[in-house]
């Protein structure tokens, strides 16, 4: 039995830099514990895609006034696809899982997610999703802002070039256009924006455990997590 033997299901927060494998790791944890997985990054990507589709992102910048006026019209859900065995992101009843991985979305999502009103709206939705516990959520500020009370907080990082290669391989596998150098520059820029923004910047929670997975396989990461889990169940901080 993998489920945690506690009266209330736990909340597990996985924060960290772009393209360090947070989503893959968080999904694996959720499967192992039979918990729900929530991809907060997809939520901000969905808002970015929504703004692009409505013409509120252009060469002139972001039309924040129009975006904020329409924030209340945004509905985001995660639905399990039994054919693929994967969770998919739905924006206003449209499946956008592939669309939100677009390079234009990637180049703008940090700026959209830095808008305070956007973050407040997404955080409110995330907290409601995790109200009863039993979730694994990954993002930038899950352990510091969204769920500071999370029972397990993990901060993931990896070498920039390793992250760029992983992102490049992901796009190529999905038959999407990709340039390694463009991806590297984009990740470097996103790291800067995420870490320096005024609203909920990316930073490690004081009680988070750091996982540098630059040289780790997915299986090795799960072994690391299982060891951490056993220690936490025994009340050992590490």
N, C-alpha and C positions, 0 to 999 in steps of 0.2 A: 504494500500500500504506500504510494508516494505522497499522498496528501499530508500536509503538516498536521501533527496531532496537537492542535490548539483549538480553543473554543471558537475563535473567530478566524476565518481564513486570512492569511497575510496579504500585505501589499509589497510587491517587489519592484523597486525602481532601478532602471538601468539608464544612466546618463552617460554622455561622452561626446567626442568629436564626430564630425560627419564621416561616413563611410568606414567606420572602424568595426562594423559588424554588429551593431547594437540590436537591430531588428532580428537578424538571424539568431543571435544568442537568446534574446528575450522570447522568441517564438519557441525555441528548444526548451527553455525553462518552463514555459507555460504548458507545453505538451507533457513534460515530465511530471509536473505537479497537477495536471488536469485543471489548470487555471485558465482564465480568459486572458487573451493578449490584446493590448491596445497600443496601436502605433501612433503616438502623438505627432511624429514627423509628417505622417501622411495627412494629418488634419491641417497642418500649416501649409503643406503642399496643395491641399484641396482649396484652401482660401486663395492661395496664389493663382491657381488655375482658374478659379472663379473670377478673379480680378482680370486676368488676361483675356478670358472669353468675353468679358463685358467691355473690353477696351479701356480699362482703368490702369493698365500698365503700358507705357509707350516709351519712345525715345526721350520724351519730355519728363519722364519720371512716373511716380505713382499718384493717381487721383485719389488721395486719401478720403476726401469728403464724400465722394460717391461710394467708395468701398464701405466706409463706416455707416453710411445711411442704409446700406443693404446687408449689413452683417446679420441682422435678424432673419434674413431670408435663407441663410445657409443652414442646411441640415446635413450632418455627416454621420454615416453608419459604417460599421464593419460587418460584413456578411460572409459566412463560410460557404465556399463553393465545393459541394461534394464531389464534383467531377475532377477538380484539380487538387483537392485536399488543402486548399489555401484560403486564408481570409482575404477578402477584397474590399477596397475602399469605395463607398458609394456617396456621391455628392448630389443632393437634391434628386434622388431616385435614379441617378445615372452612374453606372460603374466607370470609375475614372482611374483605376489602378495603373494602367499603362500611361495614360495622359499625364499624370502628375509626376512621372519619372522623366519627363521631357527636359532637355538641357536648359531651355528658357526658364522653366519653373525652378530648376536647381540654381540658376544664377540670381533669381529674385526672391527665393523663399526666406533667406535670412533678413532681408529688408522688410518683407511683409510681417514676419514673425516678431520683428522689433517694435512694431506699432503697439502701444500699450492697450488700446481698446481691443485689438485682435487677440492679444494674449489673454486679456481678462475673459473674453468670450470663450476661448478654447479651454482655459483652465477651469471655468465653471462647468463646461461639458465633461471634461476629464474627471473632475471630482465627483460628478454625478455618476459617471460610469463605474467609478471605483468605490462608491459609497459603502458597499457591503463587503469589500475586500475580495480576496480570491482572484487577484489580477496581477499581471506582469505588464508594466508600461515602460516604454523606452522613449527618450527624448533628450532635452537639454537642461531642463529645470525640474524634473520629476521629484528628485530627492530633496531639492532645496526650496521649491515653491509649491508645487502641486500636492505632493504627499510628503511633507517633512516628517511625518509620523510613520513612514514606511518601515516595516520590520527589517528588510534587507535593502541596502543601497549599494549599488555597484557603479563605479565610474570607470568607463572604458576608454582606452586610448591605444594608439598604434602609430608607427612611423608614417609621416606624410606620404612618402613614396609608396609604401605598402598599401595605404588607403587608396591612393590614386589608381594603383594597379587593380585593386579589387573592384573599384567603381568602373574602371574601363572594361574589365572582364565581364562584369554584370551587364553592361550596356551591349557589348558585342554578343553575349549569349542570347540577348533579347532581340538581336538583329536591329539595334538602334544605332544611329551614327555616333561616333565617339572619337575624340582626339585626346591622347594621354596628356599632352602638355596643357591643353585647355582645362582638362579635369583637375590637374595638379594646381594650376593657378586658381581655379574656382574654389577648391578645397582650402587653399591657403587664405583666400579672401574671406570665405565663410568662417573659418576659424577666428579670424580677426574680428569680424562683425559679431559673431556669437559671443565672444569673450569680452567685448568692450561695450556692448549695447547697454543702455541705461536700465531698460526693463528686463528683469529676470535674466541676467547674463549667464552664460555657461560657466559653471565653476563646480568644483567638487564639494559635496556636503562634508562637514567636519567628520561625520561618522560613516562616510562611504568607504568601501574597500576598492582600491585601484586594481584594475586588470589591464595590463599591457599585453595585448594579444598579437603583437607584431609577428611572433614566430610560433604561434599556437594554431593547431587545427581545431575545427569545431568540436571534435571528440575530446580533445585535451581541455578545452574551455568548460565543457560539461563536467568533466571529472573535477576540475577546479571548483565549480559551483557546488557539486555534491558534497565535497569536503567542507566548503563554507557552510552549507545548509546543515550538515550534521553538527558542526560546532555551535551554530546559532540555536539549534533545537536543544542543545545541552546547556545553553546559556553562556557559551564562551565567545567573547568578542575577539575578532581577529581580522 
